[in-house]
Every structure is written in structure tokens, then in C-alpha cells.
């Protein structure tokens, strides 16, 4: 069976670090924007958790997973 392509976890981590370290700092004091950034962070954390759940399901079903770093090439995490 062909491996199931999934984003590498580093993609989530990079986005989360950018939002938490730089974006939140840049919008400090702007409560409406801060709230939107916080919601985006929560959404990304949920997406990563959902992907990990999918990975666990694939492991139980013995379905191979291929972590992708880009659309052009396959890579392993």
C-alpha cells in the first residue's frame, strides 16, 4: 500500500512558534487582534492533535504514513 502523505509536525511547530513569539508580541495591547491570534493558535493546536489521532489510527490499521516537507517531494520526519 502506498504511504498516506501527511504534513511534517515541524510545519505546525514553526507556525505556532511564529504566532506565539512574534505575532502575539506585535499585537500586544490590541485586544481584538490578540483574541484572533489566540484563536488561531488554538485551532493549530487542535489540528496537530487531530493529525496525531489520525496517525495513531493509521498505526493501529498498519497503514504507512509519509511525512511531507513540501508538495514537491516526499520526506520522512
PyMOL commands that set and color helices and strands:
alter all, ss='L'
color gray80, all
select helices_A, chain A and resi 9-26+31-60
alter helices_A, ss='H'
color red, helices_A
select strands_A, chain A and resi 4-7+65-68
alter strands_A, ss='S'
color yellow, strands_A
deselect
rebuild
show_as cartoon
